[in-house]
């Protein structure tokens, strides 16, 4: 009798404007989640279409515990179903973003979670201030490429719901940073950070979408804020935040490399500065040290999101496998930023689905310039083996440019000085010159001069030096000014000195 009275009251509340009584609380607002009955219910046969309209919390008189009920429309009639009986409804595949995210909230009990925990708006505001301070520091290692940023932003926007929850005011956005590490993490204020190292490690858009979806899953499930809240309960706020960014340092952006598309100098970051800015303590204090259960639930949500958006859900396992490959190659098994350890990644793969490797040429072509950039960054930081490995990826994928071959030659010459290696480098410079065609690449000439001098082929070096001086003089004659003119004069002076030295040998 008590249950019938409860259902009667709830039905009245659902069909009116109410829920005004304090003992009855609307958790979800108006929702519309479609499904069908899996068996007969209240004289409605199995297969009957239903629409879940609300999630409601009731404190039944005489009972200490709160109860969750679902207001469900069956054949146009309002029914109320207790949460423990919701197994009688099979939820239909979502057709819109709104339906998808409502289903995520329902299946993951997020309506109940936010009702119990609250949205903690003050804490979120404080966290946002810390995140903005951190992002301001990350600007020092920002990757400046509008095309790549737009490409990654497009994937992020496709996966991201415009409004996940009107009570959450975070502004979702994406940042790309310079880093050799295959890094990706989502700050609790909605800022997604992706490294150039991750873009180089992956081989398909399905994999990149998978990594983004996994991080977005943590955000939707509120893992970061929940972790921060729990940590703050164990320490005073001032003590908690005191040393969050103590290890960060200013990046020394003082190394240049020749851009592939124009004669301009681009800045690459110092590896030490990157490691400092991405230090584990700094990011972990922002709630991104996840428990295994959080990783698994986020990956599960990500698979659903990827399938809904037309991506391959197995991209998760494929991406994680390649991240493992990166760290195995560099002989690192523990203390891996953002992932904990190889063991943690392997556990996630076991839960994530098929682990076959994915690859797609459109993605490889789109990110080939990022591979070149990371190779240049590693070369500037004297990581010659990693430089060569990255350039060979472009070569193996038939996407290498003339500048890629120059970078590889520089790395090979830094690593070895044998007849075999020198001849191979000379052949690569000839290949680069062939690719440059009628647009002379001055860097090819200079590198060939240095290589021929190393090989004791002074006569050939002298011939190339004369060509180099002619090209530099023609370039100077175009009326260049400023730093370009200074560089040209410096190079002409260097070439004449080399010619003089050769004449005295």
C-alpha positions in Angstrom: 0.0 0.0 0.0 2.9 2.3 0.9 4.5 1.8 -2.5 1.2 2.5 -4.4 0.9 5.8 -2.4 4.5 6.7 -3.3 3.9 6.0 -7.0 0.7 8.0 -7.0 2.3 11.0 -5.4 5.3 10.8 -7.8 3.0 10.6 -10.9 1.2 13.7 -9.8 4.4 15.5 -9.3 5.7 14.5 -12.7 2.6 15.6 -14.6 2.5 19.0 -12.8 4.9 21.8 -12.6 5.9 20.8 -9.2 8.5 19.0 -7.3 8.0 21.9 -5.0 7.8 19.8 -1.8 11.2 19.5 -0.2 10.8 15.7 0.2 10.7 15.3 -3.6 13.6 16.5 -5.7 13.9 16.6 -9.5 17.5 15.6 -10.2 17.6 15.7 -14.0 15.2 18.3 -15.3 13.4 17.5 -18.5 15.2 14.6 -20.4 14.0 12.4 -23.2 15.8 9.0 -23.3 14.2 6.5 -25.6 13.9 2.8 -25.0 11.5 -0.1 -24.9 10.3 -2.6 -22.3 12.1 -5.9 -22.2 9.1 -7.6 -20.5 5.5 -6.8 -19.6 5.1 -4.0 -17.1 1.9 -2.5 -15.7 -0.1 -4.4 -18.4 2.2 -3.0 -21.2 3.8 -5.8 -23.2 7.5 -6.3 -23.9 8.6 -4.2 -26.8 6.5 -1.2 -25.9 8.3 2.1 -26.6 9.1 4.2 -23.6 10.6 7.6 -22.9 12.5 8.3 -19.6 11.4 11.9 -18.7 13.0 12.6 -15.3 15.1 11.2 -12.5 13.6 12.0 -9.1 14.8 11.6 -5.6 12.2 10.9 -2.9 12.6 10.6 0.9 9.8 8.2 1.8 8.0 8.9 5.1 9.1 6.5 7.8 12.3 5.5 5.9 15.8 6.8 6.6 17.2 6.3 3.0 16.5 8.4 -0.1 15.1 6.6 -3.1 15.6 7.2 -6.8 12.7 6.9 -9.2 12.4 7.3 -12.9 9.5 9.1 -14.5 8.7 7.1 -17.6 6.2 7.7 -20.4 4.6 4.4 -21.6 2.1 4.8 -24.4 1.6 8.4 -23.5 0.9 7.5 -19.9 3.2 8.5 -17.0 4.6 5.6 -15.0 7.1 5.7 -12.1 9.8 3.0 -11.9 12.2 2.5 -8.9 15.8 2.5 -9.8 16.2 -1.2 -8.9 13.6 -2.1 -11.5 15.1 -0.2 -14.4 16.4 -3.4 -15.9 13.1 -3.8 -17.6 14.0 -1.0 -20.0 16.4 -1.4 -22.9 17.7 2.0 -23.8 17.8 2.7 -27.6 20.8 3.9 -29.5 21.1 7.7 -29.2 20.4 9.7 -32.4 21.6 13.2 -31.2 24.4 14.6 -29.0 21.8 15.6 -26.5 20.4 12.0 -26.3 23.9 10.6 -26.0 25.0 12.7 -23.1 21.7 12.3 -21.3 22.2 8.5 -21.6 25.8 8.9 -20.3 24.5 10.8 -17.3 21.8 8.2 -16.7 24.0 5.1 -17.0 26.8 6.5 -14.9 24.4 7.9 -12.3 25.7 11.4 -12.7 22.3 12.9 -11.9 22.5 11.3 -8.5 26.3 12.0 -8.1 25.8 15.8 -8.6 22.8 15.8 -6.4 24.7 14.1 -3.6 28.1 15.9 -4.0 26.9 19.2 -5.4 28.6 21.1 -8.2 31.1 22.8 -5.8 31.0 26.1 -7.8 33.4 27.9 -5.5 36.0 25.1 -5.7 35.6 24.9 -9.5 36.3 28.7 -9.6 39.4 28.3 -7.5 40.6 25.3 -9.6 40.0 27.3 -12.8 42.3 30.1 -11.5 45.1 27.6 -10.9 44.5 26.0 -14.3 44.7 29.3 -16.0 48.0 30.1 -14.2 49.4 26.7 -15.4 48.1 27.2 -18.9 49.8 30.6 -19.0 53.1 28.9 -18.2 52.4 26.3 -20.9 52.2 29.1 -23.4 56.0 29.2 -23.3 56.1 25.8 -25.0 53.0 26.2 -27.2 53.2 24.7 -30.7 52.5 27.4 -33.2 50.8 25.9 -36.3 47.3 27.1 -37.1 46.7 24.2 -39.5 47.5 21.4 -37.0 45.7 23.3 -34.2 42.6 23.5 -36.4 42.8 19.9 -37.4 43.1 18.6 -33.8 40.4 21.2 -32.6 38.1 19.7 -35.3 38.4 16.2 -33.8 38.0 17.6 -30.3 34.9 19.6 -31.3 33.3 16.5 -33.0 33.6 14.5 -29.8 32.8 17.3 -27.4 29.1 18.1 -26.6 28.3 21.8 -26.9 26.7 21.6 -23.5 27.3 18.5 -21.4 25.7 20.0 -18.3 24.2 23.5 -18.0 25.4 23.6 -14.3 29.0 23.1 -15.3 30.4 26.4 -16.5 33.8 25.1 -17.8 34.9 26.3 -21.3 36.2 23.3 -23.2 39.2 24.0 -25.5 42.4 22.4 -26.7 46.0 23.4 -26.5 49.0 21.8 -28.4 52.4 21.9 -26.8 55.9 21.1 -27.8 57.0 17.9 -26.1 58.7 14.7 -27.2 56.6 12.7 -24.7 53.3 11.2 -26.1 51.4 13.3 -23.6 47.6 14.1 -23.3 45.6 15.3 -20.3 42.5 17.3 -19.6 42.7 19.9 -16.9 39.7 20.1 -14.6 38.7 23.5 -16.1 38.0 21.8 -19.5 41.3 22.6 -21.2 42.7 19.6 -23.2 46.5 19.5 -23.6 48.0 17.4 -26.4 51.7 17.2 -27.1 53.4 17.1 -30.5 55.0 13.9 -29.2 51.6 12.2 -29.1 50.8 13.4 -32.6 54.1 11.8 -33.8 53.5 8.5 -31.9 50.1 7.8 -33.3 49.3 6.8 -36.9 45.6 7.4 -37.3 42.8 9.8 -36.5 41.0 7.0 -34.8 43.8 6.7 -32.3 44.0 10.5 -31.7 40.2 10.6 -31.3 40.5 7.7 -28.8 43.0 9.5 -26.6 40.9 12.7 -26.6 37.8 10.7 -25.8 39.5 9.0 -22.9 40.5 12.3 -21.4 37.1 13.8 -22.1 35.6 10.8 -20.2 37.5 11.8 -17.1 36.1 15.3 -17.4 32.5 14.2 -17.9 32.7 11.8 -15.0 34.2 14.7 -12.9 37.2 12.6 -11.8 39.6 15.6 -11.6 37.4 17.7 -9.3 36.5 14.7 -7.2 40.2 13.8 -6.7 41.0 17.4 -5.8 38.1 17.6 -3.4 39.2 14.4 -1.6 42.8 15.6 -1.4 41.8 19.0 0.0 39.8 17.2 2.7 43.1 15.8 3.9 45.0 19.1 3.9 44.4 22.8 4.2 44.0 24.5 0.9 47.0 26.8 1.3 49.2 23.8 2.0 47.6 21.8 -0.8 48.3 24.4 -3.5 51.6 25.8 -2.0 54.0 23.8 -4.2 51.9 22.8 -7.1 54.0 24.8 -9.6 57.2 25.0 -7.6 59.0 22.8 -10.2 58.0 24.8 -13.2 60.6 26.9 -15.0 60.7 29.3 -17.8 61.4 27.6 -21.2 64.5 28.7 -23.0 63.2 29.3 -26.6 66.5 30.1 -28.1 67.0 27.4 -30.7 66.0 27.8 -34.3 65.5 25.6 -37.3 64.6 26.3 -40.9 60.9 26.1 -41.6 59.9 23.8 -44.4 57.7 26.3 -46.3 59.6 29.5 -46.0 62.9 31.1 -45.1 61.8 31.9 -41.6 63.2 30.9 -38.2 60.9 29.0 -35.8 61.4 28.5 -32.1 61.7 25.1 -30.4 61.6 24.5 -26.7 64.3 23.2 -24.4 63.7 19.6 -23.3 64.5 20.4 -19.7 62.0 23.3 -19.6 59.3 21.0 -21.1 60.0 18.3 -18.5 59.7 20.9 -15.7 56.4 22.3 -17.0 54.9 18.9 -17.4 56.2 17.5 -14.1 54.1 14.8 -12.5 53.6 16.7 -9.2 52.2 19.7 -11.0 49.6 17.9 -13.0 48.8 15.3 -10.3 47.9 18.2 -8.0 45.3 19.2 -10.5 43.4 15.9 -10.0 44.9 13.9 -12.8 46.3 11.1 -10.8 43.6 8.6 -11.6 42.7 5.4 -9.8 42.5 2.2 -12.0 38.7 2.2 -11.6 38.6 5.8 -12.9 40.8 4.9 -15.9 38.6 1.9 -16.8 35.3 3.8 -16.4 36.7 6.6 -18.6 37.8 4.2 -21.3 34.4 2.6 -21.2 32.7 5.9 -21.8 35.2 6.7 -24.5 34.3 3.5 -26.4 30.7 4.5 -26.4 31.5 8.1 -27.6 33.8 6.9 -30.3 31.3 4.4 -31.7 28.5 7.1 -31.6 30.7 9.6 -33.5 31.8 7.1 -36.2 35.4 6.4 -34.9 36.8 2.9 -34.3 36.6 2.2 -30.6 39.6 -0.1 -30.9 41.6 3.1 -31.4 42.0 3.1 -27.6 43.9 -0.1 -27.4 45.9 0.7 -30.6 46.9 4.2 -29.2 47.9 2.8 -25.8 49.9 0.1 -27.5 51.9 2.7 -29.4 52.4 4.8 -26.3 53.8 1.6 -24.6 56.1 1.2 -27.7 57.5 4.7 -27.2 58.4 4.1 -23.6 59.8 0.6 -24.3 61.9 2.1 -27.0 63.3 4.6 -24.5 63.7 1.9 -21.8 61.3 3.5 -19.4 58.8 1.3 -17.5 57.8 3.4 -14.5 57.2 7.0 -13.5 55.7 7.7 -16.9 54.0 11.1 -17.0 50.2 10.8 -17.1 50.2 7.0 -17.4 52.0 5.8 -14.3 53.6 2.7 -15.6 53.7 0.2 -18.6 51.8 -2.1 -16.4 48.9 0.4 -15.9 48.7 0.9 -19.7 48.7 -2.9 -20.3 45.8 -3.3 -17.9 43.8 -0.6 -19.7 44.5 -2.3 -23.0 43.1 -5.6 -21.6 39.8 -3.8 -20.8 39.7 -1.5 -23.9 39.1 -4.0 -26.7 41.0 -5.3 -29.7 44.7 -4.4 -29.6 45.5 -4.5 -33.3 47.5 -1.5 -34.7 45.7 1.1 -36.7 47.3 3.3 -39.4 45.8 5.8 -41.9 47.7 7.7 -44.6 45.6 10.9 -44.4 46.6 11.3 -40.7 50.2 10.5 -41.4 50.2 13.1 -44.2 48.6 15.7 -42.0 51.0 15.3 -39.1 54.2 14.8 -41.1 55.2 18.5 -40.4 54.8 17.8 -36.7 57.2 14.8 -37.0 59.7 17.1 -38.7 59.2 19.7 -36.0 59.8 17.2 -33.2 62.9 15.9 -35.0 64.2 19.4 -35.1 63.4 19.9 -31.4 65.3 16.7 -30.6 68.2 17.7 -32.7 68.4 21.1 -31.0 68.6 19.3 -27.7 71.3 16.9 -29.0 69.0 13.8 -29.0 70.3 12.6 -32.3 69.0 9.0 -32.3 65.5 10.2 -31.6 65.9 12.8 -34.4 66.9 10.1 -36.9 64.0 7.8 -35.8 61.4 10.5 -36.3 62.7 11.5 -39.7 62.8 7.9 -40.8 59.1 7.7 -40.0 58.5 10.4 -42.6 60.8 8.7 -45.1 59.2 5.2 -44.6 55.8 6.8 -45.1 57.1 8.5 -48.3 56.3 11.9 -46.8 59.8 13.3 -46.3 60.8 16.8 -47.5 64.2 18.1 -48.6 64.5 19.6 -45.1 63.8 16.2 -43.5 66.8 14.8 -45.3 69.0 17.7 -44.2 68.0 17.1 -40.5 68.7 13.4 -40.9 72.1 14.1 -42.3 72.9 16.4 -39.4 71.9 13.7 -36.9 73.8 11.0 -38.7 76.9 13.2 -38.9 76.6 13.9 -35.1 76.4 10.2 -34.4 79.0 8.7 -36.6 82.0 9.4 -38.9 82.6 6.4 -41.1 83.0 6.1 -44.9 79.7 4.2 -45.1 77.8 6.8 -43.1 79.4 9.7 -44.9 78.5 8.3 -48.4 75.0 7.6 -47.2 74.7 11.2 -46.0 76.0 12.5 -49.4 73.4 10.5 -51.2 70.7 11.9 -48.9 71.8 15.5 -49.7 71.7 14.7 -53.4 68.2 13.4 -52.9 67.3 16.6 -51.0 68.7 18.7 -53.8 66.6 16.8 -56.3 63.5 17.3 -54.2 64.2 21.1 -53.9 64.2 21.4 -57.7 64.5 24.8 -59.1 64.2 26.5 -55.7 67.7 26.2 -54.2 67.8 25.2 -50.5 70.8 27.0 -49.1 71.0 24.7 -46.2 71.7 21.8 -48.5 74.8 23.5 -49.9 76.2 24.4 -46.5 75.7 20.9 -45.2 77.2 19.3 -48.3 80.3 21.6 -47.9 80.8 20.4 -44.3 80.3 16.8 -45.3 82.8 17.0 -48.2 85.4 18.7 -46.0 84.9 15.8 -43.5 85.5 13.3 -46.3 88.7 15.2 -47.3 87.2 16.1 -50.7 88.4 19.7 -50.7 88.2 20.2 -54.4 84.5 19.3 -54.6 83.9 21.3 -51.4 85.5 24.4 -53.1 83.2 24.0 -56.1 80.1 23.9 -53.9 81.4 26.9 -51.9 81.6 28.9 -55.1 78.0 28.0 -55.9 77.0 28.8 -52.4 78.5 32.3 -52.6 76.8 32.9 -55.9 73.4 31.9 -54.5 73.9 34.0 -51.4 75.0 37.1 -53.4 71.9 36.7 -55.6 69.7 36.4 -52.5 71.3 39.6 -51.1 70.7 41.3 -54.4 66.9 40.9 -53.8 67.1 43.8 -51.4 66.7 41.9 -48.2 67.0 43.8 -44.9 67.5 43.3 -41.2 68.4 39.9 -39.8 68.2 38.2 -43.2 70.8 40.6 -44.5 73.0 40.1 -41.5 72.8 36.3 -41.9 73.6 36.5 -45.6 76.7 38.7 -45.0 77.8 36.3 -42.3 77.5 33.2 -44.5 79.3 34.9 -47.4 82.1 35.8 -45.0 82.2 32.2 -43.7 82.3 30.7 -47.3 85.1 33.0 -48.4 87.1 32.0 -45.3 86.6 28.3 -46.1 87.7 28.9 -49.7 90.8 30.6 -48.4 91.5 27.7 -46.0 91.1 25.1 -48.8 93.6 27.1 -51.0 96.2 26.8 -48.3 95.8 23.0 -47.8 
